[in-house]
Amino acid sequence: MGLVVYTQILYPMLILLAARSRNSGEDASAEPASWPMVSLIIPAYNEEAVLEEKLRNALALDYPAEKLEIVVASDASDDRTAEIAESYHSKGVQLLLFTERRGKASVLNDAITETDAEILFLCDANVMFRPDALKRMVAHFQNDQVGAISGDVRLNSKYSNFGIGESLYYKIERKIHEGESRIGSMMGVDGGMYVIRRELFLPLDADTILDDFVTSMNVLQQGSRIFYEKNAIANENGTPTARQEYRRRIRLTAGAVQTVWRRKYPSIFNPILFWQFVSHKLLRWLEPIFLLVLLLSNSVLLSIHPVYVGLFLIQVAFYGIACVAVYSLRLRETKLGGIVFYFAMSHVAMAYGLWKGIFNTQRVTWNRTGRTAEIERVQLGRR
């Protein structure tokens, strides 16, 4: 119980209190004398629903056009992804067309070798930037200690059937990111939008599941920091259904196990970063085990003291609400039901992800979630 309380409540409080007492000096970076060359790389698999909007959004960035190259790397897409990207060739968009589907890690490796910019701007196809987002992130590279910068990717959950719980989760996460980057380093970029110094990007193993997290740990292991720029804002449509979010959480946790097996985490000789990693990541990944042990041990202690009966009933009621919310969308739309459902669903998925990660059964190729146009068609069909 102590581990669960520490992970969910005490660590966020400690990191925020520590951050308040320390000013990173990086909140208002002045513009550099000259902007560096940036390669914006968009890995894409069957992204016809959003790619045209994405390219228009990228071309509208407030960044010197001669210093920005845009590359679409298609991972054997079998829809109109390549056709749409090719139609923007006259506007400077480059298309890298791969005929064999291999997964995001391999696509990134090959796409990066085709560019020579000193700064890499990596993102997802369905993430739409505000015009000033790139400048706000790149400005931090004036600090030689900063190796990567992540922005604030805000989820639009209006199509989601579990949005209340997800929204609260990400609000807390962003506060933790801000605090971590002040006192040490952000523990992992948001893969939807981040920039990294080219020399710090190390080629990824072809079977890498969490490319953004492995890249983040590589940055830290090379002695650089990851900074969170809260004013670099982008928008993304959230995962529309709980079933898809469940599968996404499984993949994330399986990838987390893979990173631990491969020792992709800060050194114990860097105590602040190691503490942040253990508290924010490792203990959270292990939390399904803590919760199961808590429930089972509590059941054994029921006859010892009434306090154990009360704690057990609280747990039973909590999971009972989650079970009802699986079938009741109306309950999920309440604050209590939405938060309880998202917490329980995430931890069940994490438990399965731990299993898949330990036995290495998670596929490397990714199945993207529904995009805007597709979600709207589903919603109209339901009506």
C-alpha positions as CSV (number, residue, x, y, z in Angstrom):
1,M,0.0,0.0,0.0
2,G,2.9,2.3,0.8
3,L,4.4,1.7,-2.7
4,V,1.1,2.5,-4.4
5,V,0.6,5.7,-2.3
6,Y,4.2,6.8,-2.9
7,T,3.9,6.2,-6.7
8,Q,0.5,7.9,-7.2
9,I,0.6,10.7,-4.6
10,L,3.9,11.2,-2.7
11,Y,6.3,11.3,-5.7
12,P,4.2,13.8,-7.6
13,M,4.0,16.0,-4.5
14,L,7.8,15.7,-3.8
15,I,8.8,16.5,-7.4
16,L,6.5,19.6,-7.5
17,L,7.8,20.8,-4.1
18,A,11.4,20.3,-5.2
19,A,10.8,22.1,-8.5
20,R,9.3,25.2,-6.7
21,S,12.5,25.6,-4.8
22,R,14.7,25.5,-7.9
23,N,14.5,27.7,-11.0
24,S,15.9,25.9,-14.0
25,G,16.7,29.2,-15.7
26,E,15.3,27.8,-18.9
27,D,11.7,28.9,-18.9
28,A,12.2,31.9,-21.1
29,S,15.0,31.2,-23.6
30,A,15.8,34.1,-25.9
31,E,15.8,33.4,-29.6
32,P,19.2,32.4,-30.9
33,A,21.2,34.6,-33.3
34,S,20.5,32.1,-36.1
35,W,18.2,29.1,-36.2
36,P,19.7,25.7,-36.8
37,M,18.8,23.4,-39.6
38,V,15.9,21.1,-38.6
39,S,14.7,17.8,-40.2
40,L,11.0,17.1,-39.4
41,I,10.5,13.4,-39.9
42,I,6.9,12.0,-40.0
43,P,6.8,8.1,-39.8
44,A,3.6,7.0,-41.5
45,Y,1.7,3.8,-41.8
46,N,-1.7,4.2,-43.6
47,E,-2.2,7.8,-42.6
48,E,-4.3,9.0,-45.5
49,A,-7.0,10.3,-43.1
50,V,-4.7,12.9,-41.5
51,L,-1.6,13.3,-43.7
52,E,-2.8,16.2,-45.8
53,E,-3.8,18.2,-42.8
54,K,-0.5,17.2,-41.2
55,L,1.6,18.5,-44.1
56,R,-0.3,21.8,-44.3
57,N,0.2,22.2,-40.5
58,A,4.0,21.4,-40.8
59,L,4.4,23.9,-43.7
60,A,2.7,26.6,-41.6
61,L,5.3,26.4,-38.8
62,D,6.8,29.7,-37.9
63,Y,10.3,28.6,-38.7
64,P,12.7,29.8,-41.5
65,A,11.6,27.8,-44.5
66,E,15.2,27.4,-45.7
67,K,16.1,25.8,-42.4
68,L,13.3,23.2,-42.3
69,E,13.1,20.1,-44.3
70,I,10.0,17.8,-44.1
71,V,10.3,14.1,-44.7
72,V,7.4,11.6,-44.8
73,A,8.7,8.0,-44.2
74,S,6.0,5.5,-45.3
75,D,6.3,2.1,-43.7
76,A,4.9,0.1,-46.6
77,S,1.5,1.9,-46.5
78,D,-1.1,0.4,-48.7
79,D,-3.5,3.4,-48.8
80,R,-3.0,6.9,-50.3
81,T,-0.3,7.9,-47.8
82,A,2.5,8.0,-50.4
83,E,0.3,9.6,-53.0
84,I,-0.6,12.5,-50.7
85,A,3.0,13.0,-49.6
86,E,4.2,13.0,-53.2
87,S,1.6,15.7,-54.1
88,Y,3.5,18.1,-51.7
89,H,6.8,17.5,-53.4
90,S,6.7,20.9,-55.1
91,K,6.4,22.5,-51.6
92,G,9.6,20.8,-50.4
93,V,8.2,17.7,-48.8
94,Q,10.3,14.6,-49.3
95,L,8.9,11.1,-49.5
96,L,10.8,8.0,-48.4
97,L,8.9,5.0,-49.6
98,F,9.7,1.6,-47.9
99,T,8.1,-1.4,-49.6
100,E,8.5,-3.8,-46.6
101,R,6.8,-3.1,-43.4
102,R,9.3,-3.3,-40.6
103,G,8.2,-1.1,-37.8
104,K,8.8,2.4,-36.6
105,A,12.3,1.9,-35.2
106,S,13.7,0.8,-38.6
107,V,11.8,3.5,-40.4
108,L,13.3,6.2,-38.1
109,N,16.8,4.8,-38.5
110,D,16.7,4.9,-42.3
111,A,14.9,8.2,-42.5
112,I,17.5,9.9,-40.3
113,T,20.4,8.6,-42.4
114,E,18.8,10.3,-45.4
115,T,19.0,13.7,-43.6
116,D,21.9,15.8,-42.4
117,A,20.3,18.5,-40.2
118,E,21.8,19.1,-36.8
119,I,18.4,19.0,-35.1
120,L,15.8,16.2,-35.6
121,F,12.1,16.9,-35.1
122,L,10.3,13.7,-34.5
123,C,6.5,13.4,-34.3
124,D,3.3,11.4,-35.0
125,A,1.2,12.0,-38.1
126,N,-1.9,12.9,-36.2
127,V,-0.2,15.6,-34.0
128,M,-0.9,19.1,-35.1
129,F,1.5,21.8,-34.0
130,R,0.9,25.4,-33.0
131,P,2.9,27.7,-35.3
132,D,5.5,28.7,-32.6
133,A,6.0,25.2,-31.1
134,L,9.2,24.4,-33.0
135,K,10.9,27.7,-32.2
136,R,10.0,27.4,-28.5
137,M,11.7,24.0,-28.3
138,V,14.7,24.7,-30.5
139,A,15.6,27.8,-28.5
140,H,16.6,25.6,-25.5
141,F,19.5,24.2,-27.5
142,Q,21.4,27.3,-26.6
143,N,22.0,25.4,-23.3
144,D,24.7,22.8,-24.1
145,Q,23.4,20.5,-21.3
146,V,20.0,20.1,-23.0
147,G,20.0,17.2,-25.5
148,A,16.3,16.9,-26.2
149,I,13.1,19.0,-25.7
150,S,9.6,17.7,-25.5
151,G,6.4,19.8,-25.9
152,D,2.9,19.7,-24.5
153,V,0.8,17.4,-26.7
154,R,-2.7,18.0,-25.7
155,L,-5.3,15.2,-26.2
156,N,-8.6,16.0,-27.7
157,S,-10.8,13.4,-25.9
158,K,-14.2,14.4,-27.2
159,Y,-14.5,11.2,-29.2
160,S,-13.1,9.1,-26.4
161,N,-15.4,6.9,-24.3
162,F,-13.1,7.2,-21.3
163,G,-12.0,10.8,-21.6
164,I,-12.4,11.9,-17.9
165,G,-9.9,9.5,-16.5
166,E,-7.4,10.1,-19.3
167,S,-7.7,13.8,-19.0
168,L,-6.8,13.8,-15.3
169,Y,-4.0,11.4,-15.9
170,Y,-2.3,13.7,-18.4
171,K,-2.8,16.8,-16.3
172,I,-0.9,15.1,-13.5
173,E,1.8,13.8,-15.9
174,R,2.4,17.3,-17.4
175,K,3.0,18.7,-13.9
176,I,5.4,15.9,-13.2
177,H,7.2,16.5,-16.5
178,E,7.6,20.2,-15.6
179,G,8.9,19.5,-12.2
180,E,11.3,16.7,-13.3
181,S,12.9,18.9,-16.0
182,R,13.6,21.6,-13.5
183,I,15.5,19.5,-11.0
184,G,17.0,16.8,-13.2
185,S,15.5,15.7,-16.5
186,M,12.2,14.8,-17.9
187,M,11.8,11.0,-17.8
188,G,11.1,10.4,-21.4
189,V,9.9,12.6,-24.2
190,D,6.4,12.7,-25.6
191,G,6.8,10.7,-28.8
192,G,4.1,12.8,-30.4
193,M,6.4,15.9,-30.6
194,Y,10.0,16.3,-29.6
195,V,13.4,17.6,-30.9
196,I,16.8,16.1,-30.3
197,R,20.4,16.9,-31.2
198,R,21.4,14.7,-34.2
199,E,24.6,13.4,-32.5
200,L,22.6,12.1,-29.6
201,F,20.2,10.0,-31.6
202,L,21.6,6.4,-31.6
203,P,20.4,3.8,-34.1
204,L,17.5,1.7,-32.6
205,D,17.4,-2.0,-32.6
206,A,15.0,-3.2,-35.2
207,D,12.7,-4.8,-32.6
208,T,12.5,-1.7,-30.4
209,I,8.9,-1.3,-29.2
210,L,9.1,2.1,-27.4
211,D,11.4,4.1,-29.8
212,D,10.8,7.5,-28.0
213,F,11.5,6.1,-24.6
214,V,14.7,4.3,-25.7
215,T,15.8,7.4,-27.5
216,S,15.2,9.4,-24.3
217,M,17.3,7.0,-22.2
218,N,20.1,7.2,-24.7
219,V,20.1,10.9,-24.3
220,L,20.4,10.6,-20.5
221,Q,23.1,7.9,-20.7
222,Q,25.2,10.3,-22.9
223,G,25.1,12.9,-20.1
224,S,22.5,15.3,-21.6
225,R,19.2,16.4,-20.2
226,I,15.6,16.4,-21.5
227,F,13.7,19.6,-21.0
228,Y,9.9,20.0,-21.0
229,E,8.7,23.1,-22.8
230,K,5.1,23.7,-21.6
231,N,4.5,26.5,-24.1
232,A,5.4,24.3,-27.1
233,I,1.8,23.1,-27.7
234,A,0.3,20.6,-30.1
235,N,-3.0,18.8,-30.4
236,E,-3.8,15.2,-30.9
237,N,-7.0,13.2,-31.1
238,G,-6.9,10.7,-28.2
239,T,-7.5,7.0,-28.5
240,P,-11.3,6.8,-29.3
241,T,-12.2,3.5,-27.5
242,A,-11.2,1.9,-24.2
243,R,-10.4,-1.3,-26.2
244,Q,-7.9,0.5,-28.3
245,E,-6.4,2.3,-25.2
246,Y,-6.2,-1.1,-23.5
247,R,-4.1,-2.5,-26.4
248,R,-2.0,0.6,-26.4
249,R,-1.2,0.3,-22.7
250,I,-0.3,-3.4,-23.2
251,R,2.2,-2.3,-25.9
252,L,3.7,0.5,-23.7
253,T,4.3,-1.8,-20.8
254,A,5.8,-4.6,-22.9
255,G,8.1,-2.0,-24.3
256,A,9.0,-0.8,-20.8
257,V,10.0,-4.4,-19.9
258,Q,12.2,-4.5,-23.0
259,T,14.0,-1.2,-22.0
260,V,14.7,-2.6,-18.5
261,W,16.1,-5.9,-19.9
262,R,18.4,-3.8,-22.2
263,R,19.5,-1.6,-19.3
264,K,18.1,1.6,-20.9
265,Y,17.8,3.7,-17.8
266,P,19.9,6.2,-15.9
267,S,22.9,5.1,-14.0
268,I,22.6,4.6,-10.2
269,F,25.7,6.9,-10.0
270,N,23.4,9.7,-11.1
271,P,21.1,9.6,-8.0
272,I,18.6,12.3,-9.0
273,L,17.9,10.8,-12.4
274,F,17.9,7.3,-11.1
275,W,15.4,8.3,-8.3
276,Q,13.2,9.9,-11.0
277,F,13.3,6.8,-13.2
278,V,12.5,4.4,-10.3
279,S,9.7,6.6,-8.9
280,H,8.0,7.8,-12.1
281,K,8.6,4.8,-14.3
282,L,9.7,1.5,-12.7
283,L,7.4,1.5,-9.7
284,R,4.5,2.5,-11.9
285,W,5.1,-0.4,-14.3
286,L,5.2,-2.7,-11.3
287,E,2.1,-1.3,-9.7
288,P,-0.3,-4.0,-11.0
289,I,1.7,-6.5,-8.9
290,F,1.5,-4.2,-5.8
291,L,-2.2,-3.9,-6.2
292,L,-2.7,-7.6,-6.5
293,V,-0.5,-8.4,-3.5
294,L,-2.4,-5.6,-1.6
295,L,-5.8,-7.2,-2.3
296,L,-4.7,-10.8,-1.5
297,S,-2.8,-9.9,1.7
298,N,-5.7,-7.8,2.9
299,S,-8.1,-10.8,2.4
300,V,-5.8,-12.9,4.7
301,L,-5.9,-10.2,7.4
302,L,-9.7,-9.7,7.6
303,S,-10.0,-11.5,11.0
304,I,-7.1,-9.6,12.6
305,H,-8.6,-6.1,13.0
306,P,-11.6,-4.2,11.7
307,V,-9.4,-1.7,9.9
308,Y,-8.5,-4.5,7.4
309,V,-12.2,-5.1,6.8
310,G,-12.6,-1.5,5.9
311,L,-9.6,-1.4,3.6
312,F,-10.8,-4.6,1.9
313,L,-14.3,-3.2,1.3
314,I,-12.8,0.0,-0.2
315,Q,-10.8,-2.1,-2.7
316,V,-13.8,-4.3,-3.5
317,A,-16.0,-1.2,-4.1
318,F,-13.3,0.4,-6.2
319,Y,-13.0,-2.6,-8.5
320,G,-16.7,-3.1,-8.5
321,I,-17.2,0.4,-9.9
322,A,-14.6,-0.3,-12.5
323,C,-16.4,-3.5,-13.6
324,V,-19.8,-1.8,-13.9
325,A,-18.1,1.0,-15.9
326,V,-16.9,-1.6,-18.4
327,Y,-20.5,-1.9,-19.6
328,S,-21.9,1.5,-18.6
329,L,-20.8,4.5,-20.7
330,R,-23.0,6.7,-18.5
331,L,-21.0,5.7,-15.4
332,R,-17.7,6.4,-17.3
333,E,-18.9,9.9,-18.0
334,T,-19.1,10.7,-14.3
335,K,-15.9,11.9,-12.5
336,L,-15.8,9.0,-10.1
337,G,-16.7,6.3,-12.7
338,G,-14.3,7.8,-15.3
339,I,-11.3,8.0,-13.0
340,V,-11.8,4.6,-11.5
341,F,-12.4,2.9,-14.8
342,Y,-9.3,4.4,-16.4
343,F,-7.1,3.5,-13.5
344,A,-8.3,-0.1,-13.3
345,M,-8.3,-0.6,-17.1
346,S,-4.8,0.8,-17.4
347,H,-3.5,-1.5,-14.6
348,V,-5.1,-4.6,-16.1
349,A,-3.5,-3.8,-19.4
350,M,-0.2,-3.1,-17.7
351,A,-0.3,-6.5,-16.0
352,Y,-0.8,-8.2,-19.4
353,G,1.9,-6.0,-20.8
354,L,4.3,-7.2,-18.1
355,W,3.6,-10.8,-19.1
356,K,4.1,-10.1,-22.8
357,G,7.3,-8.1,-22.1
358,I,8.8,-10.8,-20.0
359,F,8.1,-13.5,-22.6
360,N,8.9,-11.2,-25.5
361,T,5.6,-11.8,-27.4
362,Q,4.8,-8.2,-28.3
363,R,5.0,-7.4,-32.1
364,V,7.3,-4.5,-33.2
365,T,5.0,-3.2,-35.9
366,W,2.4,-0.8,-34.7
367,N,-1.3,-0.7,-35.4
368,R,-2.3,2.9,-35.2
369,T,-5.4,4.1,-33.5
370,G,-8.4,5.6,-35.3
371,R,-7.8,9.0,-36.9
372,T,-10.2,11.9,-37.0
373,A,-12.1,11.1,-40.2
374,E,-12.5,7.4,-39.3
375,I,-13.7,8.3,-35.8
376,E,-16.3,10.7,-37.1
377,R,-17.6,7.9,-39.5
378,V,-17.9,5.6,-36.5
379,Q,-19.8,8.2,-34.5
380,L,-22.2,9.0,-37.3
381,G,-22.8,5.2,-37.8
382,R,-23.7,4.9,-34.1
383,R,-26.2,7.7,-34.4
